[in-house]
Amino acid sequence: MAWDFETDPEFQKKLDWIDRFLDDQVEPISQLGVGYAGPKSKTYQKAIRPLQAKVKEMGLWACHLGPELGGQGYGQIKLALMNERLGRVGLAPVVFGCQAPDTGNAEIIAHYGSEEQKKKYLWPLLNNEITSGFSMTEPQGGSDPLAFKTSAVLDGNAWVINGEKWFTSGARSAEVLVVYAVTDPDHKDPYRRMSMFLVPRKTKGVEVIRYVGVGTERGGSEGYMRYSNVRVPYDALLGERGAAFVIGQTRLGGGRVHHAMRTVGQCKKALDLMCQRAVSRTTRDGRIGDYQMVQEQIADSWIELEQFRLLVLQTAWKIDKYKDYRKVRKDIAGVKVAMPKVYHDIVKRAMHIHGALGVSNEMPFSGMLIGSMVMGIADGPTEVHKITVAKQLLRDFRPDNDLFPSYHLPKVRQAAKDRFPDIAEELKQEWAARALSIDAL
Ligand SMILES: Cc1cc2nc3c(=O)[nH]c(=O)nc-3n(C[C@H](O)[C@H](O)[C@H](O)COP(=O)(O)OP(=O)(O)OC[C@H]3O[C@@H](n4cnc5c(N)ncnc54)[C@H](O)[C@@H]3O)c2cc1C
């Protein structure tokens, strides 16, 4: 009987430390907006490095990684419990060495990179000495990777990259960009047409057309990129030629579930704020939390959050168990689909219960609401993941070779009668005695 919903007491102590540390030290720095200028800035060195040192001292640095890469090898369940906390504070992933997109980029360099690439990028990324960008989506559409046009053509021993990329997160401070480009346009397998490249940001021809912000954000750090005749050596290729799609799936599988873990934290924060307001705000009838319709919103939010959290934790458990993202595809896609809706619905209620204050720029809800929309788009829109869930489920079913479905009740009952003829006969007699037919059941 291996079901267990309890946290190991030793790990609970670490989680309690994380809670205190986030509240006392990380949240205030986060609110100042430190971090925006990148890891080489003075404010970053002064405010963030000491916090990162404390995390390292506590053995909580880069917990998504195994010990061979400087992490703790905790596995996904412990990571989920940590990320629920880190998700509440904007800067927390940076302070704990697990910020996107560097986590995913480091993961693929660790898996597929050459020794040279690891030396140049992996270790500096893992130590947060540099940051990176992931340049995959294109302006004409991101959901369909087969429509990407950016090309990389061999010229002697160099690749020449041309094309535009949209929403390259963190482009402002990235020193290296992971770029998807079509290298084999005529390959018979459309999923083998693209390759991945590691392109230093300062390479000639790499240009930011503009930075795009999310929601009402000013400035923004989503790079609209142009690659014009960008020459990189042959060994800028990451992994095999034509393997971009496979490598990308490795990266996105983990990333999606880590977003979900942090989203649990955001939902919990919105629910806490909602409850706080419900017991604090009064009308002539008493606290707003005494109104049943407010109570309904609180109850629905808690129930939806708990359901979502359990799905995330179960998915984390399956990742640990199978150690193969392909075996957990349906679960990860399901989590990805559930995430924006749960997040949106809880935040919307929290916002509403706060009245005008809730929709003002003095509370975090409008940013969270946009955040929930982002979760339904980034790393693939909800529709695409719903299709994955359905397709994975449908794989286990074979067509009925009959006009009526296999669970057509007359068929099921006849099979039961054939299997237990004695009982069927006795029942028939009992029912007949009461002037009923067994077929009327
Ligand atoms: C905050 C944020 C950060 C991001 N960071 C990065 C990054 O670092 N690097 C990067 O490369 N990209 C990044 N992206 C881009 C992201 O990957 C894309 O936005 C996403 O893949 C969707 O592509 P799109 O925006 O072009 O939407 P489209 O592909 O144009 O889709 C628009 C809508 O069309 C519908 N749709 C599309 N395809 C289907 C389908 N098959 N079935 C049913 N309906 C469909 C859906 O309603 C979908 O929402 C980021 C996006 C956001 C919002």
Ligand as a Chemical Component Dictionary entry (heavy atoms), coordinates in Angstrom:
data_LIG
# 
_chem_comp.id                   LIG 
_chem_comp.type                 NON-POLYMER 
_chem_comp.pdbx_formal_charge   0 
_chem_comp.three_letter_code    LIG 
# 
loop_
_chem_comp_atom.comp_id 
_chem_comp_atom.atom_id 
_chem_comp_atom.alt_atom_id 
_chem_comp_atom.type_symbol 
_chem_comp_atom.charge 
_chem_comp_atom.model_Cartn_x 
_chem_comp_atom.model_Cartn_y 
_chem_comp_atom.model_Cartn_z 
_chem_comp_atom.pdbx_ordinal 
LIG C1  C1  C 0 5.048  35.213 -22.152 1  
LIG C2  C2  C 0 5.455  34.371 -23.317 2  
LIG C3  C3  C 0 6.762  33.938 -23.405 3  
LIG C4  C4  C 0 7.174  33.199 -24.505 4  
LIG N1  N1  N 0 8.486  32.838 -24.580 5  
LIG C5  C5  C 0 8.931  32.230 -25.700 6  
LIG C6  C6  C 0 10.341 31.965 -25.855 7  
LIG O1  O1  O 0 11.158 32.235 -24.972 8  
LIG N2  N2  N 0 10.756 31.415 -27.011 9  
LIG C7  C7  C 0 9.899  31.103 -28.031 10 
LIG O2  O2  O 0 10.348 30.612 -29.039 11 
LIG N3  N3  N 0 8.558  31.353 -27.910 12 
LIG C8  C8  C 0 8.062  31.918 -26.780 13 
LIG N4  N4  N 0 6.728  32.209 -26.664 14 
LIG C9  C9  C 0 5.851  31.969 -27.802 15 
LIG C10 C10 C 0 4.951  30.780 -27.636 16 
LIG O3  O3  O 0 5.675  29.577 -27.750 17 
LIG C11 C11 C 0 3.860  30.910 -28.699 18 
LIG O4  O4  O 0 3.107  32.072 -28.375 19 
LIG C12 C12 C 0 2.964  29.708 -28.782 20 
LIG O5  O5  O 0 3.648  28.583 -29.308 21 
LIG C13 C13 C 0 1.745  29.984 -29.687 22 
LIG O6  O6  O 0 2.134  30.511 -30.911 23 
LIG P1  P1  P 0 1.484  31.874 -31.455 24 
LIG O7  O7  O 0 1.555  32.902 -30.399 25 
LIG O8  O8  O 0 2.091  32.187 -32.755 26 
LIG O9  O9  O 0 -0.044 31.515 -31.654 27 
LIG P2  P2  P 0 -0.687 30.834 -32.946 28 
LIG O10 O10 O 0 0.126  29.660 -33.358 29 
LIG O11 O11 O 0 -0.950 31.890 -33.958 30 
LIG O12 O12 O 0 -2.047 30.333 -32.346 31 
LIG C14 C14 C 0 -3.085 31.264 -32.018 32 
LIG C15 C15 C 0 -4.318 30.509 -31.605 33 
LIG O13 O13 O 0 -4.783 29.700 -32.690 34 
LIG C16 C16 C 0 -5.395 28.517 -32.196 35 
LIG N5  N5  N 0 -4.638 27.336 -32.678 36 
LIG C17 C17 C 0 -3.401 27.317 -33.189 37 
LIG N6  N6  N 0 -3.058 26.045 -33.504 38 
LIG C18 C18 C 0 -4.100 25.268 -33.221 39 
LIG C19 C19 C 0 -4.378 23.865 -33.330 40 
LIG N7  N7  N 0 -3.450 23.013 -33.808 41 
LIG N8  N8  N 0 -5.591 23.429 -32.920 42 
LIG C20 C20 C 0 -6.528 24.268 -32.435 43 
LIG N9  N9  N 0 -6.317 25.596 -32.303 44 
LIG C21 C21 C 0 -5.134 26.096 -32.685 45 
LIG C22 C22 C 0 -5.311 28.622 -30.665 46 
LIG O14 O14 O 0 -6.481 29.227 -30.189 47 
LIG C23 C23 C 0 -4.121 29.534 -30.466 48 
LIG O15 O15 O 0 -4.132 30.194 -29.199 49 
LIG C24 C24 C 0 6.264  32.884 -25.545 50 
LIG C25 C25 C 0 4.929  33.293 -25.440 51 
LIG C26 C26 C 0 4.515  34.031 -24.343 52 
LIG C27 C27 C 0 3.087  34.481 -24.277 53 
# 
loop_
_chem_comp_bond.comp_id 
_chem_comp_bond.atom_id_1 
_chem_comp_bond.atom_id_2 
_chem_comp_bond.value_order 
_chem_comp_bond.pdbx_ordinal 
LIG C1  C2  SING 1  
LIG C2  C3  SING 2  
LIG C2  C26 DOUB 3  
LIG C3  C4  DOUB 4  
LIG C4  N1  SING 5  
LIG C4  C24 SING 6  
LIG N1  C5  DOUB 7  
LIG C5  C6  SING 8  
LIG C5  C8  SING 9  
LIG C6  O1  DOUB 10 
LIG C6  N2  SING 11 
LIG N2  C7  SING 12 
LIG C7  O2  DOUB 13 
LIG C7  N3  SING 14 
LIG N3  C8  DOUB 15 
LIG C8  N4  SING 16 
LIG N4  C9  SING 17 
LIG N4  C24 SING 18 
LIG C9  C10 SING 19 
LIG C10 O3  SING 20 
LIG C10 C11 SING 21 
LIG C11 O4  SING 22 
LIG C11 C12 SING 23 
LIG C12 O5  SING 24 
LIG C12 C13 SING 25 
LIG C13 O6  SING 26 
LIG O6  P1  SING 27 
LIG P1  O7  DOUB 28 
LIG P1  O8  SING 29 
LIG P1  O9  SING 30 
LIG O9  P2  SING 31 
LIG P2  O10 DOUB 32 
LIG P2  O11 SING 33 
LIG P2  O12 SING 34 
LIG O12 C14 SING 35 
LIG C14 C15 SING 36 
LIG C15 O13 SING 37 
LIG C15 C23 SING 38 
LIG O13 C16 SING 39 
LIG C16 N5  SING 40 
LIG C16 C22 SING 41 
LIG N5  C17 SING 42 
LIG N5  C21 SING 43 
LIG C17 N6  DOUB 44 
LIG N6  C18 SING 45 
LIG C18 C19 SING 46 
LIG C18 C21 DOUB 47 
LIG C19 N7  SING 48 
LIG C19 N8  DOUB 49 
LIG N8  C20 SING 50 
LIG C20 N9  DOUB 51 
LIG N9  C21 SING 52 
LIG C22 O14 SING 53 
LIG C22 C23 SING 54 
LIG C23 O15 SING 55 
LIG C24 C25 DOUB 56 
LIG C25 C26 SING 57 
LIG C26 C27 SING 58 
# 
